[in-house]
Amino acid sequence: MAETMTNTGLIGRPIDRIDGPLKVTGRATYAYEHAMDGAAYGYIVGAAIAKGRIAAIDTAEAEQAPGVLHVMTHRNAPSQPDFGPAVTPTVPEVFTRARPMLATDRVRYYDEPVALVVAETFEAARAAAGLIKVRYKEEPGVFDLRAHLADAYAPKRTNAGFETDSAVGDFEAAFPAAAVKIDATYRTPYEHHNPMEPHATLAVWSGDDVTIHTSAQTLANFRAGLASTLGIPPERVRVVSPFIGGGFGSKLIIHADTVLAAIAARVLRRPVKIALTRQQMFANAGHRAEMIQQVRLGANPDGRLIAMGYEVWSATSSFEEYCEQTAVFARSLYAAPNRLTRHRLVGVDLNRGEWMRSPGEAPGMLAFECAMDELAERLDLDPIEFRIRNESTEDPERGVPFSTRNLVACMEEGARRFGWESRNPVPGQVREGRKLIGYGMAAAIRPNYIGASTAQVSIDADGQLTARLDMTDIGTGTYTILTQIAAENLGVPLSAVRIELGDSNFPKTAGSGGSWGAASAGSALHNACNALKEKIMAAARSSEGSPFHGANATHANFAGGAITIGDRSERLADLVRRIVPEGLEAEGSVAAARESAAYTDYSQHAYGAHFAEVAVDCDTGEIRMRRMLSVIGAGRILNGKTARSQIIGGMTWGIGAALMEETVLDSRHGHFVNHDLAEYHVPVNGDVPGMEVVFLEEHDDKANPFGSKGLGELGVCGAGAAVANAVYNATGIRVREFPITLDKLLPALPSTAI
């Protein structure tokens, strides 16, 4: 690809993925693919009960099986720290706490590891695992959220440290007095991440140091968590993860594959490789918890909200608390003088819930944006007009200005492009043969973050730039975006930049998660490049062999592969080769967002508006997507191609949440029934219609040096509600228990489809 050689021409362009050729030719090595001489293979045996103790375990036959090297259980596993309390004293400790495996005879959840077989081959380990006999002393467990709502409690904090509850004004007085109101309860189910690449680890010890080849989103978390579990200093743990086949939040902390591979390799003194099977991932790699959400909205006859109440009851593991911040987004979305949000938890005997793409907004906006449509209908207002009437000029609960806010512009531009004016506001009236046609929309909001990060960048005698960060690329385009940032900053072609990621020996970053990756790592790299330019110019000004000797470097321009000051110019590579042939190196850092005035003095979010058209079969209840549109206001777009991919992925995720994704929990025995991709349905090509993504021109100077905002999760936020609202517009049937499957439509369809 030809490159425009200016210092402002690369950021924002739809550059092809730098790592694309490696991936499509099979040369990108993922965790389980790492070859290591002498590597042994582990296979995990999971508990057949959800709560109780191991009364007896017989491993004799497995130990004698061909190729078996070791069988590990709680009886012979190395000593590890206790797991600790259900709630850590601080938020960071959630990620860095010890996570012992096979440490006791206690079973805390179904399929929790109770044994590990290590053999010369994977097949031998799996076969021997089937020979282990376990007898349990089972105990009664709690699994049903709805049956135990009376036991709900208020956690001390929600995910990321957000306040559990919020209150402004007097909601309890204002809501009953509202002229028009709704009180609706929605249920969102258990869901699972299901990244394409399973969780896998290869552990290799060298003396007292261990190297972990794994699939990780945040290397610093893995390093600290594994060090805590093994009882060794973090600097003795090296985590290598250059390519990740998706994570969606399920690879933010260590899991059984990493811990068991490390301790088995330590015992056997040889490399050990372990991968979770797809079925094992459902119990051992996190999930999104089931939730019951009550939304109460009250408005004046003119459509102005006067009361907003939003309460969420969520399941949580009884041994490790996780409270998704489901209602937090509503604190910043619409204006209303009287407000209330609450989060409550019900302890169940499952593994912990984890961060699943767009934690909070994904399940929350699915319910809340449907409730907004329900109230709009009662007010006889267009859904967009209703939202515009409740636009806020400042953050409704924090009382600070927005850094930028183009929510209304997103809705208006989306309505124009989608042809919203042709929507029939009366449900069930538009038909094409035996198909009922409906339009729906929803707003989108997602906080903008920056995590503390550091980058190192160097230049050699050939003018080649190399940047190193422990940042990861989980398929989002990090390699490409960072290449663009470095190339633009130093004014060199993309081919002159090499980005090295995914190694904990590199400078520490916030990793990939929370939509902060590009801004955090990119800002650190931007600052590192600026520091490198200062070093280059200092050397150039002090060297008598430099054309810039004694020059004022204030107006130095790095562009076109050269440095120019006034009428003096020289190619960057030639200059470095002559004055500093050994090369130069610099570091740059960025502090966590919450430490800056830009975040305390402003409310920072990215926004969007989703539009959907569906067709519902009158006879079968089958729902088919026809088209979707998302209009996004997320600051400056760093790469139009990767950004579009992120939003399309989020829109697809919204289709899944609205219409098909649900992990069914057997409330008798505490296990997930549909624990594979044959029965856990996600959208495939045939389910996804034509999708259009539009980015509004925007620059947020409060966000970061680029004026960009995170958008990796924004595409999910509200997308499912747009689909659900379209289904209602098509059929007149409001389904409040997700996903909207045909069995929930069929009983009511005959009367609406005559």
N, C-alpha and C positions, 0 to 999 in steps of 0.2 A: 504493500500500500504506500503510495506517495505521501510524504509528510509536508505539511506547510511549516516552513522553518521560521517561525516567529516565536517570541517568548509569550505570546498570548493565544496561540492557535491550537493547542492540543487539549486542554481541559474543556470538556463539554462535547467533544467530537465523538461520534459513534464508532470508536476504534474497535476492531475485532479483538477477541480475547487473546492475550499474549500466550496463555497456556492452552489455547484451543488445539493447536497441532499435536501437542503432547497427548492430550486426552483422546482425540479421535483416532490416533495411531496406536493407542495402547501403551505409550511410553511414560505416562504419568503413573507413578507407583503409589498405590494406596496401602493402608496399614497391613492388611493380611497378605499382600503380595510381596512384601519385603523378603528376599531370599537370604537365608543365614545358614551356613554350614553347621550341621549338627543340631538343627532346631527340632525340638520335640513338640508334640501337639496335645493340647488339653481339651477335655470335654467336660462340661459342667452337668452335674446331676441336681435337679431341682426338687424341692419338697412337694409331696403329694397332698399336703394339708395346708390350710391357711393360718392356723394358730395352734400352738402346742409345743411339745418337746419330742426329741428323738429318744425313744425308749431303747432301741437297739439298732445297730447298723452292722451288717455282715459284708465285708469287702474281700473275704478270702478268695472266692472264685474269680473276682475281677483281678486281683493281684497276680493270679496264676495264668491269666489270659495271655495269648501270644502278643509280644511287642509292648506289653505294659511296663512302664518304668516306675510309676509311683501312683498310689491312691491316697489322696489327702481328705481327711474329714476333721471334725472338731476334736477328735482324739489325738491327732498328730500334727495339726496345723501349727505353724510357728506362733509364738505369743505376739499379740497385737494389742494396741490400746483399746479401752472400752469405747463403745460408740458415743456415749455421752447423752446429754439431755435432748429432749425433743426440739427445743428451741435454743439456738446458740445465742450467746450474749450479744453478739454484733452480727450485722448482715454479712460482712466479708467471711466470717467463720463458717457460714453455710457452705462456701465453696472450698474451704481449706481444711475442714475437719477430717479426722481419721474415719475411714469407712472399712472397718474390719470385716473379713470374710471367714467363714468356717470357724468362728471364734468360740461359739458355745453350742449347746444342744438345743437352744431355743429356736423355734420357727416363728417368724413374725408375719410372713405373708406367703401366699401360694407361689410355688416355684422358686422360693429363695434357695440359693445354693446350699446343698447339704454334703456334697462330695465333689471332688475333682479327680478325674482320671487323666494321667499323662502317659502317652505312648509314643512309639516311633512314627506312627502315622495317625492321621485323623480318624481313619476308618477303624483302626485298632482301638483307639481311645473311645470312640462311640460304641463299639460293640461291647467293650468291657464295662462301660457305664451301665449298660442294660443288665449286667450280672449282679449289681449291687442290690442288696435287700435291706430295706429300711422299715422298721416298725416304729409307729408313732404313738404318743399319748396325746390325743387330740383334745383341744379345748374349744368351748363355744366362742364364736367370733361375731363381730359387728360388721355388717357389710352394706346394709340398706340405708341410704341417706334419708329418704323420706320417712322411714319408720322410726328414725331417731332424731327428728328435728327438735324434739323437746330437750335433747341433751346438748344443743348447740351452745357454743361459748364464743366470747369475743377474744380474738388473738391480740397480743400486745402490738403487733405490727403486721402489715401485709408485705408482699414481695417487694424487694428493693427499699424497704424501710418506710413506705408510705403509711400515713395515719390510717388506723382501722376504720374510724368513723369521721364524718365531718358534719357540721351543722351551721347554717346561716339563717337568720331570721327565726320564724316560728312555723315550721312546716305543719305540725300537728294541729294548729289552729287554722292555717290558711287552706289546707287541702279540703276539709269538709265544707268550707265556705265558698269554694270555687264554683263558678256557674256551670262550667263544663269540665268533666274529669273522667279519667279512666283509672282502674285499679286492675292491672293484669299481671298474671304470674306465668313465667316461662321456665322451661326446663331445657338445659343443654347437657348432653351426655358425656360419659367418659370418651376421650379421644386419644389416639396415639400418633406419635411423630412419623414413624415409618420412613426414615431416610432410606434412599436406595442402598447405600453402603451400610451393612450391619456394623455394630460395635465390635472392634477387633483390636488385639494388641499382640505385639511381639516384644518380649522382655529379654534383655541381654545384660548380664552382669560382667563387670571387669573389676576384680578386686572388690572394693567397697562401693563402687559406683554402678548405677544401673541406667541403661538407655532403654527408653520405651518408644517403640514405633507404634503409634496408635492414631485413632481418628478423633481429634479433639478440636473444639472451637476456641477454647481459651487455654493456652499452654501453661500460663502461670498458675491457674487453678489446679490443673492436673498435677503439676510439679509439687505444689504445696500440699495438696490432698494426699498424694501418694507418699510423700516424705513423712507426713504425719502418721500415716498408716504403718509404714515400715519402721518408724522410729529412727530416721536418719536425717541429717541436715538437707535442706532443699538443694543445695549446690551439688549434692551427690546424685541427684536425679536429673537426667536429661530426657526431654520429651521431644520427639521428632514427628511432625505431622504436616508435610508440605502440601498434601492434597487430601481433601475431605469430600466424600460423596454424599453431602447433605447432612444436616444436623437438626435444624429447626428448634434448637434449644436442648436437645437430648444429649448433647456432647459438651456440656458446660462443666460437668463434674465427672470424677472417676466412677466407674461401675465395676461389676464383678470381673469382667474380662481383664481389666488392667491390674487390679489388685491380685487376682489369682495367678495371672501370668508372672507377675513380679515375684511373689513369694514362692511359687513352684520353681522358677528359674534359679532362685537363690538356694533352694534346698538341693536341687539336682546339679547345680553348677554347670548348666548348659542352657542355651536359649529355649524359651517356651513360647508357643504361639497359641492364642485362644481367640475364638470368635463366638459371639452369641448367635444362636440360630434365630431366625425370624420369630419363631414362637417364644423363645426365651426373652426376646426384647420386650414383649408386651408386659412382662412382670418385672423385668430387671433393668429397664432403661427409661423409666419415667412415663408419665401420661398427663393429660389434662383431666382434672377431676370433674365429676358430675356436679352440676350446680342447679339450684332453684333460685330464680331471680324474680323479685316482685318490683314492678315499676308503677309508681303512682304519680300521675301528672294532673295538675289542675290549671285551668286557664280562664281568663275573662272571655266574654262573648266575642271580643275583637281578635282573639287568638294570641293574646299575650299570656305567657306562662306566669302564674303567681306562686305555684308550688311544684317542687320537684323532689320526689322521694324515691330512693333506689336502694333496695336491700338485697343482699346476696347471701345464700347459704351454700356452703361448699363442703364436699368431703375432703378429709385430710388423713394422712397416715397417722396412726396412733403413736408411732415411735419417732416420727420426724415430721414436724409441722410444716406445711406449705400452704400459704394463703395467697391465692392469685388476686391481684389488685383490680378485680373486675369492675368495680364501680368508680374507680379513681378518674377515668377519662371524663365522666359526666360532670365532674367538678369544674371543668374548663370548657364545656361544649356550648351550652345555651344559657341565656340570661333567665333568671327567676329569682325574685327577692327572698323567697323562703325555700330552704334547701336542706336535704338530709341524705347522707349516704352511709351505709353500714355494711360491714362484712362479718359473717359468723361462720364458724367451722363446726363440723361434726366428725369426731374421730372414728375411723374405720380401720379394719385390720387388712390393709393393703400396703404395698410399697409406697414411698413418697411420690406425690405429684411433682412435676417439674415444669420448667419454663418451656412452654410450647408456643410456637410462632405467634407473635403479638399477644403476649400474656396480658390479660385484662381486657384489652379492646376486642380481641377476637370473639370470645363468648359474650362479652358485655354489650358490644354494639349490635350483635345479632339480635339480642332481646330489646335493647333500649330503642334502637332505630325503628323496630317494628311498632313499639309502643307510641313513638312519635307519629307514625302513620295512622295508628288507630285513633289518636286524639284529633289529628287533622281531619279525619273523616267525620267525627262527631261535630267538629266545628264547621263542617262544610267548606273547608279550605283546601286548596291544592297543597300537597305535601311540601313542595319547595317554598311556596309562599309562607306556609306556617313556620318553617325553619328560619326563613329570612326575617320574619317578624320577631323572632326571638334571638337574633344575632346580638352578641354582646360587644361593647366597645372596649372592655377590659376583662381580664380573667375574672369570672363571676365569683370565685371564692377567695382567691389570693389578693384581688384588688390591685393588680399591677398591669401595666400595658402589655399587649402582645408584641413580640419582636416583629413579626409580620403575621398577617391572617388574611388569606384569600379564600376562605370557605365560601362566601357568597359568590365570588367570581367563579369558583369551581362549579357550583350548582347552576349558575346562569349559563355559563359556557356549555356545560354538559347538556342542559335542557335544549339549547339551541341546536347543538350537533346531533342529539339523539332524536329530535322531532317530538319532544315531550308534549307539545301543544296538541298532538293528535291522540293523546291518551284519553280514553273514556273514563271519567271519574267514578262511574257506576260499575261495580264489579260484575263480572260474568256476562257482559253484553257484547263482547267482540269475538266473533267466530270465523274460522276458516274451515268449512266442512265440519268434521267432527272434532276439531281442535278449538279450545278456548284460548284466547290470546290475552296476555296481560303485560303491563309495564310496571316497573318498580324502580325506586331510587333510595339511596341512603347517603348520609354524610360520612366522612372519615376524619379521624383525628388520631395523632400518635405523637407522644412527646419526643423532643429532640435532645439527645444526650451527647456528651463527650466523656470518655474515660481516660484516666491518666495513661500516657503512652510516651515511649521514647523510640527514636530511630537513629540509626547510624548510617552515614553515607560517606563514600570515599571516591576519589578520582585517581586513576593511574596515569602513567606516562603516555598512554595511547588515547587519553581522553575518555576512557570507559568509566561510567559511574556504576557503583555497586551499592545498593541500599539493603540493609539487614534489619529485620524486625522479627519478633516472635509472633507477629500477626499471622492469621490464617486466612485461607480462601476456601470458603465452604460452598463454592459454586457461584458466588455473588459477583465475581469479577475483580477481586482485590488486586491480583497481580497486574491487571490491566490499568486500573485507576491509579495505582501508585506509580506505575511507569509513566503515565501521562503527567502526573504531578511533578515528578522529578525532572522529566524532560522539559516541561514548560518552564520550570523554575530556573534551570541551568541553561535553557536555550539550546538544547541539543536534540538530535533526532531520537525517536523511540529506540532505534537499534543501538544507541550508545548507552542504554540504561539496562541494568540487570537488577531485578528484584529478587531477594532471597528471603523466604518466609518459612514459618513453621518449624523453628528450632529454638528451644528454650535457652540455648547458649547465646542467642541474639538478644538485643535490648527488649525489655519487657513492654508489652502493650496491653490494652484492655481486651484484645482478642475480638472474636466475631460473636455478636449477640446484641440484642436491644437496639438494633439499627444504628449502632454507634461506630461500627468498624471503619468505614471510609473516612468519617470526620475525625475520629481519634487518631488512627494510624496516619491518615493523610496530613493532619495538622502537624503531627510530630515530624513527619518526613519533610514537610514544607519548611519547618523551622530548622531542621538539620541542613537542608539545602541552602538556606539563607546563611547559616553559620559557615558552611563550606565556601560559599561565595566570599564571605568576609576574609577567610583564610587565604583564598586564592588572590584576592586583591591586596591583602597585606603583603604577601610574598611578591606580587607583581610590582608594587610601589617601592619595595625595599631593594629589589634586584636591579643592578645596573644594566643587566642584559635584557631588561624588559622594556618594551615601548611605553609602558605605563609608569616608569620610574619617576617617583615624586609627584605623580598626577593626583588630582582630587578624585577619589573613587566614588564620590556621592552620586554621580550620574552615570556610573558604569552600567552598560546595557549588555546583558547576556542573551544573545539571540543568533539564530542561524549558525550555531556551532562556533561562534566567535564572541569576543569581548570588544566592545566599542566604547571609547570615551572621547567625545568630540570627533576630531579627525584622526584619532589614533585607533587602530584596530588590529587584532591578531586572532587567529584560530585558537580556540581554547586548548585543544590537544597539543598544538605546537608550543604554546606558552608554558603549559605544565611540564612538558617534556624538557624544556630548556631550563626553567628556573627551579622546579621541584621534581626532578626525575623519580624520586622515591614515592611521589604521590602525596596526597593530603587526605585527612579524615576529619569528620566532625560529627557531633551529635546534636539532636534537638529534641525537645520534650514539650508536652502539653499537659496541663493539670486537669484533674477531674472537673467536670462542668459545674458541679454544685459548689465549688470553691470560688467561682468567679461572680462578679457583680452582674454580668450579662444574664446569669441564670437566677440570681436572687431578685434582680430589679425588673426582669421581664419574664413573661410566660412564653416559652418556646415550644411550638408544635409544628408539625407538618399536617396538611389538610388535603382533603379530596372529596369528590362526589362520584358515587357509582350509579350506573344505570343498567337495567337488565330488561330483556324481553323474553318471555317464556311462552311455550305452548303446552297445554294440558289436554290429554286425550279424554274425551267425554266418556268413553266406554271403559277404559282401563285405569284411568287416573295417572297414567305415565306422564312425567314432566320432562320436557325437553327444552334446553336452552336454545334460544335463537340468535341472540347477540348480546354483547356487553360493551359498555363504555366506561372508562374511568378518566376523570379530569383531576390532575394532581397539582397542588401548590406546595412544593417541597424545596424551595430555595433554588440555588443554581444547580443544574444537573451536571454531574461530573463526566458522565458518559451516557449519551442518549440510548445506546443499544443495550448496555447492561441494566440501565435504569428501567427501560421498558420491560426487559425480561423479568426483573424483580416484581414489577406491578402485575404483569400477566400471571406470574406464579401466585401472587396473592389473590388475584381475582379467582383463579382456579381453586385455590384453597377455600375461598368463600362459597363457591358452588358446592364443594364437598361438605362443608359444615352445614349448609342449608338443606341439602337434598340426600346425602348418603352416609356421611361419616358417623359411626357410633360403635364403640366397643361395648359389647353386652356383658355385663357382670352377672355371674350366677350368684344370686344373693343367698343361696343355701350353703355354698362351699367356698365362696370368695375367690373364684378364678374367672379370668376373662375367657369367654367362650370362643369368640371369633378371632383367634389370635394368629392370623396369617393374612396374606394379601388376597387369598381366594375369597375370604368372607368379610374382611375389613375393607369396605368399598371406598375407593378414592376415585376422583374423576380421571378418565382416560381420554384419549384423543376424540373418541366418538361422543363424549359427553360435553366437550368444550366447543362453543360456537366461535364465530368470528369475534375477535376482541380488538378494541381500539383504545389506545392510551394517548392522552394529550397532557403535556406538561405546560403549565402557565409560566411565563417569564417572571422570575422572582429572584431577588437577592436579599438574603438576611444577613446584614452586617453584624448582628449580635451573635450569630451562631458559631462561626469559625472563620479562618482566613479566606475561605472560598465562598462564603455566603450560602453554603449548601445545608441541607437537612437530611436526616436519615429517612430512607424510604423502603428498606428491605421488608418491613412489616406493614407499612401503610396500606398496601394493596389488599391486605386481608380485612382491615378494619372497616366494617360496614358492608363489605361486598356480599356477605351471606344475607344480610337484611334486605338489600336491594332485590335479591332473588326471591326471598320470602314475600316481600311486598308485591312483587310481580305475580307470584302464584295467587295471592289473595285477589289482586285486581282481575286476574283471569277467571277465578272460580267463585269468589265471594266466601271462600272458606279460610278462616284464620286459624292456622295450626300454631300452637304455642309450645309444643313439645317437639324439639328437633331431634333428628332430621325430619324433613317433610317427605315422608314416604307415601306410596300410593295407597297403602292400607288406611292412612289417616285422611285421605281425600275421598275414597270410594263411598263410604257410608253417606256422605252428603252430596255427592255428585248428581245423582238422578234428578233431584229437584232443581238443580241449577243448570242442567245440561239438556233439558227437554227442548 
